Amino acid sequence: MSRVKVIAISGVSGCGKTTLVRKLSDEFECPNLFFDDFVVHNTYPKNMKKWFENGAIVSEIQTPKLVNALSKLISSSDSQYIFLEEPFGKGRDSISSLIDYVILLDQPMEICLSRVIQRNAYNLTPDSLNSLSRYLLNYDDHFRDIYIETAKQVRGHCNLSIKDVISVQACTRLIGNWLRSNAK
């Protein structure tokens, strides 16, 4: 049997990575891993604006526990695929060699921002309102530019880019059909 294929679902915050990874994992009955589950206090550079101004080198974003968990899952899985939520595709040196295919959810920025706001608005607390307010200030100041740049980087090495705003079911079908035809 051939080695399990790791399929990275990439894109900016709010593009639908998590939902899609869950749906694909269910459809193909395969394991998954989520980038956000491995984010710790020092994952991202302390000053993201300065990081962006210095070239937005995504390899500086560190998730060693994710790399370790994915390596172990690859060596122990008898599934056809592992679906990985990895915002940066193969852009990070520490994980790129473990990824076979990158699918970019290249959604319009206003759709992604709307989804982030909605996600935070469902369980409003005084802290979440402050957090959302800080996020929007940072979005206007530099997050939007960071998202545009990192999506551009992924676009340069992805195997499939989905630009159409379609339902989760339609996206799952599209990716499933693409995998059946291309992921050998």
C-alpha positions in Angstrom: 0.0 0.0 0.0 1.3 3.5 -0.8 2.0 6.1 1.8 -0.9 8.2 3.1 -1.2 11.5 1.3 -1.3 14.7 3.3 -3.7 17.3 1.9 -3.2 20.8 3.3 -6.3 23.0 3.2 -4.9 26.6 3.2 -6.2 30.2 3.2 -6.7 33.2 5.3 -8.7 33.4 8.5 -12.4 33.0 7.8 -12.0 31.3 4.4 -13.5 28.0 5.7 -10.5 25.8 6.3 -11.7 24.2 9.5 -15.2 23.4 8.3 -13.9 22.0 5.1 -11.2 19.8 6.8 -13.9 18.3 9.0 -16.2 17.6 6.0 -13.5 16.0 3.9 -12.3 13.9 6.8 -15.9 12.6 7.3 -16.4 12.0 3.6 -13.1 10.1 3.2 -13.1 8.6 6.7 -9.6 10.0 7.3 -7.8 11.6 10.2 -7.3 15.4 10.4 -5.2 17.9 12.2 -5.9 21.6 12.8 -3.2 24.3 12.9 -5.0 26.3 15.5 -4.9 23.3 17.9 -1.1 23.7 18.0 -0.8 27.5 18.4 1.0 28.5 21.5 2.2 31.9 22.9 5.4 31.9 20.7 4.0 30.5 17.5 3.8 33.8 15.8 6.3 36.6 15.8 5.6 39.1 18.7 5.2 42.0 16.3 3.3 40.8 13.3 3.4 44.2 11.6 7.2 44.3 11.7 7.2 40.7 10.6 5.2 41.7 7.5 7.4 44.7 6.8 10.5 42.4 7.0 9.1 40.2 4.2 6.4 38.0 5.8 8.6 34.9 6.1 6.1 32.2 7.0 8.8 29.8 8.1 9.2 32.0 11.2 5.7 30.8 12.3 6.5 27.8 14.4 4.3 24.8 15.4 6.8 22.1 16.3 4.0 20.0 18.1 2.0 20.1 14.8 5.0 18.9 12.8 5.6 16.1 15.4 1.9 15.1 15.5 1.7 15.0 11.7 4.9 12.9 11.4 3.5 10.4 13.9 0.1 10.3 12.1 1.8 9.7 8.7 3.8 6.8 10.1 0.8 5.2 11.8 -2.1 5.9 9.5 -3.5 3.3 7.1 -5.9 5.9 5.6 -5.7 7.1 2.1 -5.5 10.8 3.2 -4.8 13.0 6.2 -6.5 16.4 6.0 -4.5 19.2 7.5 -5.6 22.7 8.2 -2.4 24.6 7.3 -2.9 28.3 6.5 0.5 28.6 4.7 0.5 25.5 2.5 4.0 24.3 1.8 5.4 27.7 2.8 6.8 26.7 6.1 10.1 24.8 5.9 9.4 22.8 9.0 6.3 21.1 7.6 6.5 21.4 3.8 8.2 18.1 3.2 5.3 16.3 4.9 2.6 17.8 2.6 1.7 16.2 -0.7 -1.0 18.5 -2.0 -2.1 22.1 -1.2 -5.6 23.3 -1.8 -6.1 27.0 -1.4 -9.4 28.4 -0.4 -8.8 31.7 -2.2 -11.9 33.5 -1.0 -12.7 37.3 -1.2 -11.3 39.2 1.7 -14.7 40.7 2.6 -16.3 37.2 2.9 -13.5 36.1 5.2 -13.7 39.2 7.4 -17.5 38.8 7.6 -17.1 35.1 8.7 -14.5 36.1 11.4 -16.9 38.7 12.7 -19.8 36.3 12.7 -17.7 33.6 14.4 -16.9 36.0 17.2 -20.4 37.5 17.4 -22.1 34.2 18.3 -20.9 34.1 21.9 -20.5 37.7 22.8 -18.9 38.5 26.1 -17.2 41.8 27.2 -13.9 40.1 26.5 -14.9 38.9 23.0 -16.1 42.4 22.1 -12.7 43.8 23.1 -11.0 41.0 21.3 -13.0 41.6 18.1 -12.4 45.3 18.4 -8.6 44.8 18.6 -8.8 42.3 15.7 -10.6 44.9 13.5 -8.1 47.6 14.4 -5.2 45.3 13.5 -7.1 44.1 10.4 -7.2 47.7 9.2 -3.6 48.4 10.2 -1.8 45.3 8.9 -3.7 42.0 9.2 -5.4 42.5 5.8 -2.1 43.1 4.1 -0.6 40.0 5.8 -3.5 37.9 4.6 -3.2 39.1 1.1 0.6 38.4 1.1 0.4 35.0 2.6 -2.4 33.9 0.2 -0.2 35.2 -2.6 2.6 33.0 -1.3 0.4 29.9 -1.1 -1.0 30.7 -4.6 2.5 30.2 -5.9 2.7 26.6 -4.8 -0.8 25.3 -4.5 -2.2 22.4 -6.5 -5.8 23.6 -6.6 -7.2 27.1 -5.9 -10.9 27.6 -5.2 -11.9 31.2 -5.9 -15.6 30.7 -6.2 -17.8 31.3 -3.2 -19.7 28.0 -3.1 -21.4 26.0 -0.4 -19.4 23.7 1.8 -21.1 20.7 0.2 -20.2 21.9 -3.3 -16.6 22.6 -2.2 -16.3 19.2 -0.6 -17.5 17.6 -3.9 -15.2 19.7 -6.0 -12.2 18.7 -3.8 -13.2 15.1 -3.6 -13.5 14.8 -7.4 -10.1 16.6 -7.8 -8.5 14.2 -5.3 -9.9 11.1 -7.0 -8.5 12.4 -10.4 -5.2 13.9 -9.3 -4.0 12.6 -5.9 -2.2 9.4 -6.8 
